[in-house]
Amino acid sequence: MPSKPIQMILARQLASSLATPIFLMDAEGTLIYFNEAAEILFNQRFEETGEITANEYAKLVEVTDEDRKPIPYEQWPTRVARIHRRAVSRTIWTRNRNADWRHLQVTIIPILGEGDALHGVMNIFWELS
């Protein structure tokens, strides 16, 4: 396993210390970590799933807009934040193939390094009532 940039190591450390659901994706879109609070989306612990590639993740998760219309993968908030290197915040419905739909507010923040190099994104989310 290649070593991770220090920014991603520190982001993982922060995420593991927070009660707010958070997951981290690297610059290629691989889900490299989710904290205990984010286990509700996957019905598994990170230790059970390990890293999930962008292709696997796109097959595992469904994302719809506020009106329950599917959001094309190219417009998923995590992808937009990664590709355009900007923060994204929006309300979505999501589920993995084995779980109930969840109504979420998501905020995705790019994680940059030296020379503005994109290392990944941090997705912070919470469930709406």
The first five atom37 places (N, CA, C, CB, O) and aatype in JSON, in Angstrom:
{
  "aatype": [12, 14, 15, 11, 14, 9, 5, 12, 9, 10, 0, 1, 5, 10, 0, 15, 15, 10, 0, 16, 14, 9, 13, 10, 12, 3, 0, 6, 7, 16, 10, 9, 18, 13, 2, 6, 0, 0, 6, 9, 10, 13, 2, 5, 1, 13, 6, 6, 16, 7, 6, 9, 16, 0, 2, 6, 18, 0, 11, 10, 19, 6, 19, 16, 3, 6, 3, 1, 11, 14, 9, 14, 18, 6, 5, 17, 14, 16, 1, 19, 0, 1, 9, 8, 1, 1, 0, 19, 15, 1, 16, 9, 17, 16, 1, 2, 1, 2, 0, 3, 17, 1, 8, 10, 5, 19, 16, 9, 9, 14, 9, 10, 7, 6, 7, 3, 0, 10, 8, 7, 19, 12, 2, 9, 13, 17, 6, 10, 15],
  "atom_mask": [
    [1, 1, 1, 1, 1],
    [1, 1, 1, 1, 1],
    [1, 1, 1, 1, 1],
    [1, 1, 1, 1, 1],
    [1, 1, 1, 1, 1],
    [1, 1, 1, 1, 1],
    [1, 1, 1, 1, 1],
    [1, 1, 1, 1, 1],
    [1, 1, 1, 1, 1],
    [1, 1, 1, 1, 1],
    [1, 1, 1, 1, 1],
    [1, 1, 1, 1, 1],
    [1, 1, 1, 1, 1],
    [1, 1, 1, 1, 1],
    [1, 1, 1, 1, 1],
    [1, 1, 1, 1, 1],
    [1, 1, 1, 1, 1],
    [1, 1, 1, 1, 1],
    [1, 1, 1, 1, 1],
    [1, 1, 1, 1, 1],
    [1, 1, 1, 1, 1],
    [1, 1, 1, 1, 1],
    [1, 1, 1, 1, 1],
    [1, 1, 1, 1, 1],
    [1, 1, 1, 1, 1],
    [1, 1, 1, 1, 1],
    [1, 1, 1, 1, 1],
    [1, 1, 1, 1, 1],
    [1, 1, 1, 0, 1],
    [1, 1, 1, 1, 1],
    [1, 1, 1, 1, 1],
    [1, 1, 1, 1, 1],
    [1, 1, 1, 1, 1],
    [1, 1, 1, 1, 1],
    [1, 1, 1, 1, 1],
    [1, 1, 1, 1, 1],
    [1, 1, 1, 1, 1],
    [1, 1, 1, 1, 1],
    [1, 1, 1, 1, 1],
    [1, 1, 1, 1, 1],
    [1, 1, 1, 1, 1],
    [1, 1, 1, 1, 1],
    [1, 1, 1, 1, 1],
    [1, 1, 1, 1, 1],
    [1, 1, 1, 1, 1],
    [1, 1, 1, 1, 1],
    [1, 1, 1, 1, 1],
    [1, 1, 1, 1, 1],
    [1, 1, 1, 1, 1],
    [1, 1, 1, 0, 1],
    [1, 1, 1, 1, 1],
    [1, 1, 1, 1, 1],
    [1, 1, 1, 1, 1],
    [1, 1, 1, 1, 1],
    [1, 1, 1, 1, 1],
    [1, 1, 1, 1, 1],
    [1, 1, 1, 1, 1],
    [1, 1, 1, 1, 1],
    [1, 1, 1, 1, 1],
    [1, 1, 1, 1, 1],
    [1, 1, 1, 1, 1],
    [1, 1, 1, 1, 1],
    [1, 1, 1, 1, 1],
    [1, 1, 1, 1, 1],
    [1, 1, 1, 1, 1],
    [1, 1, 1, 1, 1],
    [1, 1, 1, 1, 1],
    [1, 1, 1, 1, 1],
    [1, 1, 1, 1, 1],
    [1, 1, 1, 1, 1],
    [1, 1, 1, 1, 1],
    [1, 1, 1, 1, 1],
    [1, 1, 1, 1, 1],
    [1, 1, 1, 1, 1],
    [1, 1, 1, 1, 1],
    [1, 1, 1, 1, 1],
    [1, 1, 1, 1, 1],
    [1, 1, 1, 1, 1],
    [1, 1, 1, 1, 1],
    [1, 1, 1, 1, 1],
    [1, 1, 1, 1, 1],
    [1, 1, 1, 1, 1],
    [1, 1, 1, 1, 1],
    [1, 1, 1, 1, 1],
    [1, 1, 1, 1, 1],
    [1, 1, 1, 1, 1],
    [1, 1, 1, 1, 1],
    [1, 1, 1, 1, 1],
    [1, 1, 1, 1, 1],
    [1, 1, 1, 1, 1],
    [1, 1, 1, 1, 1],
    [1, 1, 1, 1, 1],
    [1, 1, 1, 1, 1],
    [1, 1, 1, 1, 1],
    [1, 1, 1, 1, 1],
    [1, 1, 1, 1, 1],
    [1, 1, 1, 1, 1],
    [1, 1, 1, 1, 1],
    [1, 1, 1, 1, 1],
    [1, 1, 1, 1, 1],
    [1, 1, 1, 1, 1],
    [1, 1, 1, 1, 1],
    [1, 1, 1, 1, 1],
    [1, 1, 1, 1, 1],
    [1, 1, 1, 1, 1],
    [1, 1, 1, 1, 1],
    [1, 1, 1, 1, 1],
    [1, 1, 1, 1, 1],
    [1, 1, 1, 1, 1],
    [1, 1, 1, 1, 1],
    [1, 1, 1, 1, 1],
    [1, 1, 1, 1, 1],
    [1, 1, 1, 0, 1],
    [1, 1, 1, 1, 1],
    [1, 1, 1, 0, 1],
    [1, 1, 1, 1, 1],
    [1, 1, 1, 1, 1],
    [1, 1, 1, 1, 1],
    [1, 1, 1, 1, 1],
    [1, 1, 1, 0, 1],
    [1, 1, 1, 1, 1],
    [1, 1, 1, 1, 1],
    [1, 1, 1, 1, 1],
    [1, 1, 1, 1, 1],
    [1, 1, 1, 1, 1],
    [1, 1, 1, 1, 1],
    [1, 1, 1, 1, 1],
    [1, 1, 1, 1, 1],
    [1, 1, 1, 1, 1]
  ],
  "atom_positions": [
    [[0.85, -1.17, 0.0], [0.0, 0.0, 0.0], [0.9, 1.25, 0.0], [-0.97, -0.01, 1.24], [1.75, 1.4, 0.88]],
    [[0.72, 2.13, -0.99], [1.55, 3.34, -1.02], [1.21, 4.24, 0.18], [1.34, 4.12, -2.34], [0.1, 4.24, 0.69]],
    [[2.22, 4.99, 0.59], [1.98, 5.88, 1.73], [1.09, 7.04, 1.31], [3.32, 6.4, 2.3], [1.07, 7.44, 0.15]],
    [[0.37, 7.56, 2.27], [-0.58, 8.65, 2.03], [0.1, 9.99, 2.33], [-1.86, 8.49, 2.91], [1.0, 10.05, 3.17]],
    [[-0.31, 11.05, 1.64], [0.21, 12.38, 1.96], [-0.16, 12.75, 3.4], [-0.36, 13.45, 0.97], [-1.19, 12.33, 3.93]],
    [[0.7, 13.52, 4.02], [0.5, 13.91, 5.43], [-0.86, 14.58, 5.62], [1.62, 14.86, 5.89], [-1.48, 14.41, 6.67]],
    [[-1.33, 15.34, 4.63], [-2.62, 16.01, 4.76], [-3.75, 14.99, 4.93], [-2.89, 16.9, 3.52], [-4.68, 15.22, 5.7]],
    [[-3.67, 13.87, 4.22], [-4.7, 12.84, 4.32], [-4.57, 12.07, 5.63], [-4.6, 11.87, 3.12], [-5.57, 11.66, 6.21]],
    [[-3.35, 11.87, 6.09], [-3.14, 11.21, 7.38], [-3.74, 12.06, 8.5], [-1.62, 10.96, 7.63], [-4.41, 11.54, 9.39]],
    [[-3.49, 13.35, 8.45], [-4.04, 14.25, 9.47], [-5.56, 14.35, 9.36], [-3.42, 15.65, 9.34], [-6.25, 14.41, 10.38]],
    [[-6.1, 14.36, 8.14], [-7.56, 14.4, 7.96], [-8.19, 13.14, 8.54], [-7.92, 14.54, 6.45], [-9.25, 13.21, 9.16]],
    [[-7.54, 11.99, 8.34], [-8.07, 10.74, 8.91], [-8.03, 10.79, 10.43], [-7.25, 9.53, 8.4], [-8.98, 10.36, 11.09]],
    [[-6.96, 11.32, 10.98], [-6.86, 11.44, 12.44], [-7.97, 12.33, 12.97], [-5.5, 12.01, 12.84], [-8.6, 11.99, 13.98]],
    [[-8.22, 13.46, 12.32], [-9.3, 14.36, 12.73], [-10.65, 13.64, 12.64], [-9.32, 15.63, 11.85], [-11.43, 13.66, 13.58]],
    [[-10.91, 12.99, 11.5], [-12.2, 12.3, 11.29], [-12.43, 11.24, 12.35], [-12.25, 11.67, 9.9], [-13.55, 11.06, 12.83]],
    [[-11.38, 10.52, 12.72], [-11.54, 9.44, 13.72], [-11.85, 9.98, 15.11], [-10.28, 8.59, 13.77], [-12.28, 9.23, 15.98]],
    [[-11.63, 11.29, 15.31], [-11.86, 11.9, 16.63], [-13.21, 12.6, 16.74], [-10.77, 12.87, 16.93], [-13.56, 13.09, 17.82]],
    [[-13.95, 12.67, 15.66], [-15.2, 13.43, 15.64], [-16.42, 12.51, 15.66], [-15.26, 14.33, 14.42], [-16.38, 11.39, 15.15]],
    [[-17.51, 13.01, 16.25], [-18.77, 12.27, 16.29], [-19.61, 12.51, 15.04], [-19.57, 12.65, 17.52], [-20.6, 11.81, 14.83]],
    [[-19.23, 13.47, 14.22], [-19.93, 13.78, 12.98], [-19.49, 12.78, 11.91], [-19.65, 15.25, 12.52], [-18.3, 12.49, 11.8]],
    [[-20.43, 12.23, 11.12], [-20.04, 11.3, 10.06], [-19.14, 11.98, 9.02], [-21.29, 10.71, 9.37], [-19.45, 13.05, 8.5]],
    [[-18.02, 11.32, 8.72], [-17.05, 11.84, 7.76], [-16.48, 10.68, 6.97], [-15.92, 12.64, 8.48], [-16.19, 9.62, 7.52]],
    [[-16.3, 10.89, 5.65], [-15.46, 9.98, 4.92], [-14.5, 10.74, 4.04], [-16.3, 9.03, 4.09], [-14.74, 11.88, 3.65]],
    [[-13.39, 10.06, 3.73], [-12.31, 10.65, 2.95], [-12.14, 9.89, 1.65], [-11.0, 10.66, 3.75], [-12.16, 8.66, 1.62]],
    [[-11.97, 10.66, 0.57], [-11.65, 10.08, -0.73], [-10.33, 10.67, -1.19], [-12.79, 10.35, -1.77], [-10.05, 11.84, -0.95]],
    [[-9.52, 9.86, -1.86], [-8.27, 10.39, -2.39], [-8.53, 11.11, -3.71], [-7.24, 9.26, -2.58], [-9.68, 11.22, -4.14]],
    [[-7.5, 11.59, -4.34], [-7.63, 12.39, -5.56], [-8.23, 11.6, -6.72], [-6.27, 12.94, -5.97], [-8.8, 12.19, -7.64]],
    [[-8.12, 10.27, -6.69], [-8.69, 9.43, -7.74], [-10.12, 9.0, -7.45], [-7.83, 8.2, -7.93], [-10.76, 8.35, -8.28]],
    [[-10.64, 9.35, -6.28], [-12.01, 9.0, -5.94], [-12.15, 7.73, -5.14], [0.0, 0.0, 0.0], [-13.27, 7.27, -4.9]],
    [[-11.04, 7.14, -4.72], [-11.09, 5.95, -3.87], [-11.48, 6.36, -2.46], [-9.73, 5.2, -3.87], [-10.89, 7.27, -1.89]],
    [[-12.47, 5.69, -1.91], [-12.86, 5.92, -0.52], [-11.78, 5.29, 0.35], [-14.29, 5.32, -0.19], [-11.65, 4.07, 0.41]],
    [[-11.0, 6.14, 1.02], [-9.85, 5.62, 1.77], [-10.11, 5.51, 3.26], [-8.66, 6.5, 1.53], [-9.31, 4.91, 3.98]],
    [[-11.22, 6.1, 3.74], [-11.53, 5.99, 5.17], [-12.91, 6.53, 5.44], [-10.48, 6.74, 6.02], [-13.34, 7.5, 4.81]],
    [[-13.62, 5.92, 6.38], [-14.81, 6.54, 6.97], [-14.79, 6.25, 8.46], [-16.13, 6.01, 6.31], [-14.37, 5.18, 8.9]],
    [[-15.26, 7.24, 9.23], [-15.21, 7.12, 10.68], [-16.4, 6.3, 11.2], [-15.19, 8.51, 11.34], [-17.3, 5.92, 10.45]],
    [[-16.38, 6.04, 12.49], [-17.42, 5.22, 13.11], [-18.82, 5.81, 12.89], [-17.15, 5.08, 14.6], [-19.77, 5.07, 12.66]],
    [[-18.94, 7.13, 12.97], [-20.24, 7.78, 12.79], [-20.77, 7.6, 11.37], [-20.15, 9.27, 13.12], [-21.98, 7.65, 11.16]],
    [[-19.89, 7.39, 10.39], [-20.3, 7.23, 9.0], [-20.67, 5.79, 8.65], [-19.21, 7.7, 8.08], [-21.1, 5.51, 7.53]],
    [[-20.51, 4.87, 9.59], [-20.83, 3.46, 9.33], [-22.29, 3.25, 8.96], [-20.5, 2.63, 10.54], [-22.63, 2.25, 8.34]],
    [[-23.17, 4.2, 9.34], [-24.59, 4.07, 9.02], [-24.83, 4.0, 7.51], [-25.36, 5.24, 9.61], [-25.81, 3.4, 7.07]],
    [[-23.95, 4.61, 6.72], [-24.13, 4.57, 5.27], [-23.74, 3.23, 4.66], [-23.32, 5.66, 4.62], [-24.27, 2.85, 3.61]],
    [[-22.85, 2.52, 5.3], [-22.31, 1.3, 4.72], [-22.75, 0.03, 5.44], [-20.82, 1.37, 4.72], [-22.52, -1.08, 4.95]],
    [[-23.36, 0.18, 6.6], [-23.76, -0.96, 7.43], [-22.58, -1.89, 7.7], [-24.89, -1.74, 6.76], [-22.75, -3.1, 7.89]],
    [[-21.39, -1.31, 7.71], [-20.17, -2.05, 8.02], [-19.17, -1.08, 8.6], [-19.6, -2.77, 6.77], [-19.27, 0.13, 8.44]],
    [[-18.19, -1.64, 9.28], [-17.09, -0.83, 9.79], [-16.05, -0.7, 8.69], [-16.47, -1.46, 11.07], [-15.96, -1.54, 7.8]],
    [[-15.25, 0.37, 8.75], [-14.2, 0.57, 7.76], [-13.24, -0.61, 7.76], [-13.45, 1.88, 8.02], [-12.75, -1.03, 6.71]],
    [[-12.96, -1.15, 8.95], [-12.06, -2.29, 9.05], [-12.58, -3.5, 8.27], [-11.85, -2.66, 10.52], [-11.79, -4.35, 7.86]],
    [[-13.89, -3.58, 8.06], [-14.49, -4.68, 7.3], [-14.47, -4.43, 5.8], [-15.93, -4.91, 7.76], [-14.32, -5.36, 5.01]],
    [[-14.62, -3.18, 5.4], [-14.67, -2.87, 3.96], [-13.3, -2.57, 3.38], [-15.59, -1.7, 3.72], [-13.01, -2.93, 2.24]],
    [[-12.46, -1.89, 4.16], [-11.2, -1.4, 3.62], [-11.48, -0.31, 2.6], [0.0, 0.0, 0.0], [-12.6, 0.2, 2.51]],
    [[-10.48, 0.02, 1.83], [-10.65, 1.05, 0.81], [-11.57, 0.56, -0.29], [-9.28, 1.47, 0.23], [-11.59, -0.63, -0.61]],
    [[-12.33, 1.47, -0.87], [-13.29, 1.14, -1.94], [-12.97, 2.03, -3.13], [-14.79, 1.32, -1.46], [-13.03, 3.25, -3.02]],
    [[-12.65, 1.42, -4.27], [-12.29, 2.21, -5.46], [-13.49, 3.02, -5.94], [-11.79, 1.28, -6.59], [-14.63, 2.74, -5.58]],
    [[-13.22, 4.03, -6.75], [-14.28, 4.89, -7.29], [-15.3, 4.07, -8.07], [-13.68, 5.99, -8.19], [-16.5, 4.31, -7.94]],
    [[-14.85, 3.11, -8.87], [-15.78, 2.28, -9.64], [-16.67, 1.43, -8.73], [-15.01, 1.36, -10.6], [-17.87, 1.34, -8.96]],
    [[-16.08, 0.83, -7.72], [-16.86, 0.03, -6.77], [-17.85, 0.9, -6.02], [-15.94, -0.7, -5.78], [-19.01, 0.52, -5.82]],
    [[-17.39, 2.08, -5.59], [-18.25, 3.0, -4.84], [-19.45, 3.43, -5.68], [-17.44, 4.23, -4.37], [-20.57, 3.49, -5.18]],
    [[-19.21, 3.75, -6.95], [-20.31, 4.18, -7.84], [-21.34, 3.07, -8.02], [-19.74, 4.6, -9.22], [-22.52, 3.37, -8.23]],
    [[-20.93, 1.81, -7.93], [-21.87, 0.69, -8.05], [-22.57, 0.4, -6.73], [-21.13, -0.56, -8.52], [-23.68, -0.13, -6.72]],
    [[-21.94, 0.75, -5.64], [-22.46, 0.45, -4.3], [-23.5, 1.45, -3.83], [-21.33, 0.4, -3.32], [-24.41, 1.09, -3.09]],
    [[-23.37, 2.71, -4.25], [-24.16, 3.81, -3.7], [-25.07, 4.42, -4.76], [-23.25, 4.88, -3.11], [-24.68, 4.57, -5.92]],
    [[-26.29, 4.77, -4.35], [-27.21, 5.53, -5.19], [-27.33, 6.93, -4.6], [-28.62, 4.83, -5.3], [-27.38, 7.09, -3.38]],
    [[-27.38, 7.94, -5.47], [-27.5, 9.32, -5.03], [-28.59, 10.0, -5.85], [-26.15, 10.08, -5.16], [-28.58, 9.94, -7.08]],
    [[-29.54, 10.64, -5.14], [-30.6, 11.36, -5.83], [-30.68, 12.78, -5.27], [-31.97, 10.63, -5.67], [-30.13, 13.08, -4.21]],
    [[-31.36, 13.64, -6.02], [-31.52, 15.02, -5.54], [-32.69, 15.09, -4.57], [-31.74, 15.99, -6.74], [-33.26, 14.07, -4.18]],
    [[-33.03, 16.29, -4.2], [-34.1, 16.53, -3.23], [-35.44, 15.95, -3.69], [-34.24, 18.02, -2.97], [-36.27, 15.56, -2.87]],
    [[-35.66, 15.9, -5.02], [-36.9, 15.38, -5.58], [-36.82, 13.89, -5.91], [-37.27, 16.15, -6.83], [-37.71, 13.34, -6.57]],
    [[-35.76, 13.25, -5.46], [-35.53, 11.82, -5.67], [-35.22, 11.46, -7.13], [-36.73, 11.03, -5.2], [-35.42, 10.32, -7.55]],
    [[-34.75, 12.44, -7.89], [-34.29, 12.18, -9.26], [-32.82, 11.79, -9.19], [-34.51, 13.43, -10.21], [-32.04, 12.48, -8.54]],
    [[-32.43, 10.7, -9.86], [-31.02, 10.28, -9.8], [-30.07, 11.38, -10.25], [-30.81, 9.03, -10.66], [-30.32, 12.08, -11.24]],
    [[-29.0, 11.52, -9.52], [-27.94, 12.46, -9.89], [-26.9, 11.65, -10.67], [-27.3, 13.18, -8.62], [-26.39, 10.66, -10.16]],
    [[-26.58, 12.06, -11.91], [-25.55, 11.33, -12.66], [-24.23, 11.36, -11.9], [-25.37, 11.94, -14.07], [-23.91, 12.33, -11.22]],
    [[-23.46, 10.29, -12.02], [-22.2, 10.16, -11.3], [-21.31, 11.39, -11.48], [-21.47, 8.92, -11.76], [-20.67, 11.83, -10.53]],
    [[-21.27, 11.95, -12.67], [-20.43, 13.11, -12.95], [-20.83, 14.33, -12.11], [-20.49, 13.46, -14.44], [-20.04, 15.25, -11.95]],
    [[-22.05, 14.32, -11.58], [-22.54, 15.46, -10.8], [-22.64, 15.16, -9.3], [-23.9, 15.89, -11.32], [-23.13, 15.99, -8.54]],
    [[-22.19, 13.98, -8.89], [-22.2, 13.67, -7.46], [-21.37, 14.72, -6.74], [-21.64, 12.23, -7.18], [-20.31, 15.11, -7.23]],
    [[-21.82, 15.19, -5.59], [-21.09, 16.25, -4.88], [-19.62, 15.92, -4.62], [-21.78, 16.52, -3.57], [-18.76, 16.79, -4.75]],
    [[-19.31, 14.67, -4.25], [-17.91, 14.31, -3.99], [-17.07, 14.43, -5.26], [-17.82, 12.88, -3.43], [-15.93, 14.87, -5.21]],
    [[-17.64, 14.04, -6.38], [-16.91, 14.13, -7.66], [-16.72, 15.59, -8.08], [-17.66, 13.35, -8.77], [-15.63, 15.97, -8.51]],
    [[-17.76, 16.4, -7.96], [-17.66, 17.82, -8.32], [-16.57, 18.5, -7.48], [-19.04, 18.54, -8.12], [-15.76, 19.25, -8.01]],
    [[-16.55, 18.24, -6.19], [-15.54, 18.85, -5.31], [-14.14, 18.41, -5.72], [-15.8, 18.48, -3.82], [-13.2, 19.21, -5.71]],
    [[-14.0, 17.14, -6.07], [-12.7, 16.61, -6.47], [-12.23, 17.17, -7.81], [-12.76, 15.09, -6.54], [-11.1, 17.65, -7.93]],
    [[-13.1, 17.12, -8.79], [-12.73, 17.55, -10.15], [-12.52, 19.06, -10.23], [-13.82, 17.11, -11.14], [-11.58, 19.53, -10.86]],
    [[-13.41, 19.81, -9.6], [-13.35, 21.28, -9.69], [-12.58, 21.94, -8.55], [-14.75, 21.84, -9.74], [-12.41, 23.15, -8.52]],
    [[-12.12, 21.1, -7.58], [-11.31, 21.6, -6.46], [-11.97, 22.74, -5.72], [-9.96, 22.04, -6.97], [-11.35, 23.77, -5.43]],
    [[-13.25, 22.53, -5.41], [-13.98, 23.55, -4.66], [-14.93, 22.86, -3.7], [-14.76, 24.5, -5.62], [-15.35, 21.73, -3.91]],
    [[-15.25, 23.57, -2.64], [-16.2, 23.03, -1.67], [-17.59, 22.94, -2.3], [-16.24, 23.9, -0.39], [-17.98, 23.79, -3.09]],
    [[-18.31, 21.91, -1.92], [-19.67, 21.69, -2.41], [-20.53, 21.35, -1.21], [-19.72, 20.55, -3.5], [-20.12, 20.57, -0.34]],
    [[-21.72, 21.93, -1.15], [-22.67, 21.6, -0.1], [-24.04, 21.51, -0.72], [-22.64, 22.64, 1.05], [-24.47, 22.41, -1.44]],
    [[-24.73, 20.42, -0.44], [-26.09, 20.27, -0.96], [-26.83, 19.18, -0.19], [-26.08, 19.94, -2.46], [-26.23, 18.4, 0.55]],
    [[-28.13, 19.15, -0.39], [-28.98, 18.14, 0.22], [-29.21, 17.04, -0.8], [-30.34, 18.76, 0.71], [-29.52, 17.31, -1.96]],
    [[-29.07, 15.8, -0.36], [-29.26, 14.65, -1.24], [-30.01, 13.55, -0.5], [-27.9, 14.12, -1.76], [-30.17, 13.6, 0.72]],
    [[-30.45, 12.58, -1.26], [-30.92, 11.29, -0.73], [-29.9, 10.27, -1.19], [-32.4, 10.92, -1.21], [-29.44, 10.33, -2.34]],
    [[-29.53, 9.34, -0.33], [-28.57, 8.32, -0.72], [-28.84, 7.02, 0.01], [-27.15, 8.8, -0.46], [-29.47, 6.99, 1.07]],
    [[-28.34, 5.96, -0.57], [-28.37, 4.65, 0.09], [-27.36, 3.76, -0.59], [-29.8, 4.01, 0.05], [-27.0, 3.96, -1.75]],
    [[-26.9, 2.78, 0.17], [-26.14, 1.74, -0.51], [-27.15, 0.66, -0.88], [-24.97, 1.17, 0.39], [-28.3, 0.72, -0.44]],
    [[-26.75, -0.28, -1.64], [-27.7, -1.27, -2.19], [-28.42, -2.1, -1.13], [-26.96, -2.22, -3.12], [-29.46, -2.69, -1.41]],
    [[-27.89, -2.13, 0.09], [-28.48, -2.98, 1.12], [-29.09, -2.19, 2.28], [-27.44, -3.92, 1.66], [-29.3, -2.74, 3.36]],
    [[-29.37, -0.91, 2.05], [-29.84, -0.09, 3.18], [-31.01, 0.8, 2.76], [-28.7, 0.78, 3.73], [-31.35, 0.91, 1.59]],
    [[-31.61, 1.42, 3.77], [-32.69, 2.36, 3.52], [-32.15, 3.68, 2.99], [-33.51, 2.59, 4.81], [-30.97, 3.99, 3.15]],
    [[-33.02, 4.44, 2.37], [-32.67, 5.77, 1.91], [-32.41, 6.66, 3.11], [-33.78, 6.37, 1.02], [-33.07, 6.54, 4.14]],
    [[-31.44, 7.56, 2.97], [-31.11, 8.53, 4.01], [-31.1, 9.92, 3.38], [-29.74, 8.21, 4.67], [-30.54, 10.13, 2.3]],
    [[-31.73, 10.85, 4.08], [-31.81, 12.24, 3.63], [-30.67, 12.99, 4.31], [-33.22, 12.89, 3.97], [-30.65, 13.12, 5.53]],
    [[-29.72, 13.47, 3.52], [-28.5, 14.03, 4.08], [-28.21, 15.44, 3.59], [-27.34, 13.15, 3.75], [-28.55, 15.81, 2.47]],
    [[-27.58, 16.19, 4.44], [-26.89, 17.42, 4.04], [-25.42, 17.04, 3.97], [-27.15, 18.64, 5.04], [-24.86, 16.55, 4.95]],
    [[-24.79, 17.26, 2.81], [-23.39, 16.91, 2.64], [-22.58, 18.17, 2.36], [-23.21, 15.88, 1.51], [-23.03, 19.06, 1.64]],
    [[-21.4, 18.22, 2.92], [-20.45, 19.29, 2.64], [-19.11, 18.62, 2.37], [-20.35, 20.32, 3.83], [-18.57, 17.91, 3.21]],
    [[-18.59, 18.87, 1.17], [-17.35, 18.24, 0.75], [-16.29, 19.33, 0.58], [-17.55, 17.44, -0.57], [-16.51, 20.34, -0.08]],
    [[-15.14, 19.09, 1.19], [-14.06, 20.07, 1.2], [-12.82, 19.45, 0.56], [-13.75, 20.56, 2.65], [-12.38, 18.38, 0.99]],
    [[-12.24, 20.1, -0.47], [-11.0, 19.59, -1.05], [-9.84, 19.69, -0.04], [-10.65, 20.36, -2.34], [-9.78, 20.62, 0.76]],
    [[-8.94, 18.74, -0.12], [-7.73, 18.74, 0.7], [-6.55, 18.93, -0.25], [-7.59, 17.42, 1.55], [-6.27, 18.07, -1.08]],
    [[-5.87, 20.06, -0.1], [-4.79, 20.43, -1.01], [-3.44, 20.36, -0.3], [-5.01, 21.83, -1.57], [-3.36, 20.43, 0.92]],
    [[-2.39, 20.21, -1.11], [-1.04, 20.2, -0.58], [-0.19, 21.25, -1.27], [0.0, 0.0, 0.0], [-0.7, 22.22, -1.82]],
    [[1.11, 21.04, -1.21], [2.04, 21.98, -1.83], [1.73, 22.15, -3.31], [3.48, 21.51, -1.64], [1.35, 21.2, -3.99]],
    [[1.91, 23.38, -3.79], [1.67, 23.65, -5.21], [0.23, 23.44, -5.62], [0.0, 0.0, 0.0], [-0.06, 23.22, -6.79]],
    [[-0.67, 23.5, -4.65], [-2.1, 23.32, -4.91], [-2.46, 21.91, -5.39], [-2.55, 24.32, -5.94], [-3.5, 21.72, -6.02]],
    [[-1.62, 20.95, -5.1], [-1.88, 19.57, -5.5], [-3.09, 19.03, -4.73], [-0.64, 18.67, -5.26], [-3.15, 19.15, -3.51]],
    [[-4.03, 18.44, -5.44], [-5.21, 17.84, -4.8], [-4.83, 16.48, -4.24], [-6.38, 17.71, -5.8], [-4.37, 15.61, -4.97]],
    [[-5.04, 16.31, -2.93], [-4.79, 15.02, -2.29], [-6.08, 14.23, -2.1], [-4.11, 15.22, -0.95], [-6.04, 13.0, -2.0]],
    [[-7.21, 14.92, -2.05], [-8.48, 14.23, -1.86], [-9.53, 15.19, -1.36], [0.0, 0.0, 0.0], [-9.38, 16.41, -1.43]],
    [[-10.62, 14.61, -0.84], [-11.71, 15.41, -0.3], [-12.2, 14.8, 1.01], [-12.87, 15.52, -1.31], [-12.1, 13.59, 1.23]],
    [[-12.72, 15.67, 1.86], [-13.35, 15.25, 3.11], [-14.84, 15.53, 2.99], [-12.73, 16.0, 4.36], [-15.25, 16.66, 2.73]],
    [[-15.65, 14.49, 3.16], [-17.1, 14.6, 3.08], [-17.64, 14.55, 4.5], [-17.72, 13.46, 2.2], [-17.53, 13.54, 5.2]],
    [[-18.23, 15.67, 4.91], [-18.86, 15.77, 6.22], [-20.37, 15.79, 5.97], [-18.38, 17.06, 7.01], [-20.84, 16.56, 5.14]],
    [[-21.12, 14.96, 6.68], [-22.55, 14.92, 6.41], [-23.32, 14.68, 7.69], [-22.87, 13.84, 5.4], [-22.79, 14.22, 8.69]],
    [[-24.6, 14.99, 7.61], [-25.49, 14.72, 8.73], [-26.87, 14.43, 8.16], [-25.53, 15.9, 9.74], [-27.25, 14.92, 7.09]],
    [[-27.6, 13.64, 8.91], [-28.93, 13.22, 8.49], [-29.95, 14.3, 8.82], [-29.32, 11.89, 9.17], [-29.93, 14.9, 9.9]],
    [[-30.85, 14.54, 7.87], [-31.93, 15.5, 8.06], [-33.18, 14.75, 8.53], [-32.21, 16.29, 6.76], [-33.38, 13.59, 8.16]],
    [[-34.0, 15.39, 9.3], [-35.22, 14.74, 9.81], [-36.29, 14.67, 8.76], [-35.75, 15.47, 11.03], [-37.38, 14.16, 9.02]]
  ]
}
